[in-house]
Amino acid sequence: MSLGSQVKKYRLAAALTYGELEEMSSVSIGSINAIEKRSSVRSAHASALARAFGLTLDQLLDEDTDHSGLVQMHVANWRSRSNNDGTLVTLERPAGYAVETYWPFTIDKERVRAALHADDLARIDAYILGLVEAREASAVPAPPRAGNDRP
């Protein structure tokens, strides 16, 4: 797959119009269209498009891993913010994402939800999901937990 194929795949996965992607990335519709149609591997706009999808440049160019779930969450968050309705977004997890029944952090989760903007929560969620996927992909067991914590 080329950069253009990846851009098109994620744009369609998130049901983004060219205009929406232009607004999110500051890359013109003509440039987006040209990138999608070319088979080149590089573009001066690749980083801006990756950020618009909520991905790193490496994730955008990674043809072996489908990051559509992350892109869909990021775009849903962007759309809710663009409505300026002020509501906190409840993000849907990608298929196959296991939601744990415990909160593994020391700070109260309601305090986190109250203090952070929905965009912050989406970035944190995407980052943690990326860590989990990387750990699962490498098949390296997680380090032992400190103290008497239960898994």
N, C-alpha and C positions, 0 to 999 in steps of 0.2 A: 504494500500500500504506500502511496505517496502522502506527503503533507496534505495535499488537496483532498485526497480520499478521506484522511483522518478528520479534517475540518468538516467536510460534508457529512461524514458519519455522525459526528457529535452535534452538528447543527440540526440534522434531521431527528436524532435521538431526543433532543430537547425541544423539538417542534419550534425552533427559532426561525423567524423570517430573516431575510438578508438585512432588513432595516433594524431589527432588534439586535442582531449581531454587530451591525455597524455602530449602534448606540452604545453597546457594551464594550466594544473594543477600540472605538475611534478609527477603525479601518474602513475605508469607503466600500460601498456595495460593489463597485466595479472591481476593486482589488480582491475582495472576498470571492466574487464570481470567478475571476481569473485564476486565483489560487486553487479553487476547487476543480477547475477544468484542466489545469496543468498537471504534469506528472513530476514536477520538480520536488526536490527534497528540502529545499531551503527557501526562505522568504524573509524579508526584513520585517514582516508583520507577524511572524510565527509566535513570538513572545507575547504580543498584545492579544492575539487570538487565544493562546493558551490561558492567559489570565482571564479573558472573558468567559472561558469555559470553566474556570475555577480549577485549572490544572497547572502543573508545572510544564515547562517545555519538554522535559523528558517524558512525562506522562502523555502529552499530546502526540509525540512522535513514536511512542511505544505501540507497535502494531500487534504485539502478542497479548496485551492485556486490554480488556474492554472497560473503560472508565465511564461508561454511559450513565451509571447510577450516580456517580459524583457530579457529573455535568448536569443531570436532571435536577439534583438537589440544589446546586448552585444557581441554576436558571430560575427555579421556583422561588428561591429566596430573592433573587434580583427582581423578578416580576412583582413579588409582594411589596418590596421596597419602592418600586417605581409607581405603585398605586398610592403611595403616601397615606395609607390608611392607619398607620401606627400600630397595627396589631402584630403580636409576636407570632412568628411562623412556626408551625409544627411540621418538621421536615419528615418526609417519608424515607425510609431506609430502602436501599436497593434490594432486589430479590436475593434471598439467601443470607442476608445480614442478620446475625443472631443478636438479639437485644438481651443483655444480661439483666438479671433481676436485682442486682445490687449496684450501689454507687461506689466505685472504687477510690474516690478522692476524699480528702479530708475536709474540704469546704462543702457546705450544704448546697445541694443542687438547686433549691428554690432561690437561694441567694445568687447563684450563678445566673439563672434564668432572668432574675429581676435586674441584674447589673449589666448584663451584656446585650448588645444589639443583636438582632437576628442574624446579621451578616457575620458577626463574631462567632456566634454559635454554629453557623454553617461551616465556617472555616475550621473551627475546632473539631467538629464532627468529621469533616472530610480528612483532616490530618490524622485523627485517631483511626479512622477506617483505613487510611493508607498504611499506617503502622501495622494494623492487624493483618491486612492483606499481604504486606511484605513479609511478616513473620510466618504466615501460613504458607506463602510461596516458597520460602527458604527452608521450611520444615525444621527450623531450629526451635527447640523448646524454649518457652519463656523462662527468664531467670526465676529462681525461687523467691517467694515473697518473704519479706522480713517479718520477724515477730511471730505472733500467734494468729495472724490473719488466716482466715479460711478461704479457699479458692471459690 
